[in-house]
Amino acid sequence: MGRIKTGLVKRISRSLLEKYPNLFTADYEKNKQLVNRMVMSDSKKLKDQIAGYVTHLVRLQSQKTSRE
């Protein structure tokens, strides 16, 4: 079982995906670099969690579109 993300991580991740839908991919490392440039926080852990959740959401979207 996975770990549940906090509301802050989910809110920031969704807002980044709404603003930049074509920028993020299913590659965690690339998303991590993008999040590091976009999010103004000193917390490395928070940025990594956001990048991971963005990657998760992108993969869900791609699975959803492939089923249709």
SVG drawing of the C-alpha trace seen along z (x, -y; Angstrom):
<svg xmlns="http://www.w3.org/2000/svg" viewBox="-14 -31 30 33">
<polyline fill="none" stroke="black" stroke-width="0.4" points="0.0,0.0 1.2,-3.5 1.4,-6.5 -1.4,-9.1 -0.3,-12.5 -1.3,-15.7 -3.8,-18.2 -1.0,-20.7 0.9,-18.3 -2.3,-17.5 -3.4,-21.1 -0.1,-22.3 0.3,-19.3 -3.2,-19.9 -2.6,-23.6 0.7,-23.0 -1.0,-20.5 -3.8,-22.9 -1.3,-25.8 1.2,-23.6 -0.6,-20.5 1.8,-19.8 5.0,-20.4 4.9,-17.4 5.5,-13.8 5.5,-10.3 9.2,-10.7 9.7,-11.4 13.3,-12.9 12.2,-15.4 9.1,-16.4 11.4,-16.8 13.6,-19.3 10.5,-21.2 9.0,-21.3 12.3,-22.6 12.2,-25.5 8.5,-26.3 7.9,-25.8 9.3,-28.3 10.1,-26.2 13.2,-25.2 11.9,-21.8 13.4,-19.1 11.0,-16.5 7.9,-18.6 9.2,-19.2 9.9,-15.5 6.4,-14.6 4.9,-17.1 6.9,-15.7 5.9,-12.2 2.2,-13.1 2.4,-15.0 3.9,-11.9 1.2,-9.8 -1.5,-12.1 0.1,-12.2 0.2,-8.4 -3.5,-8.2 -4.4,-10.6 -2.5,-8.6 -4.2,-5.4 -7.6,-7.1 -7.1,-8.3 -5.7,-5.0 -8.9,-3.2 -11.2,-5.5"/>
</svg>
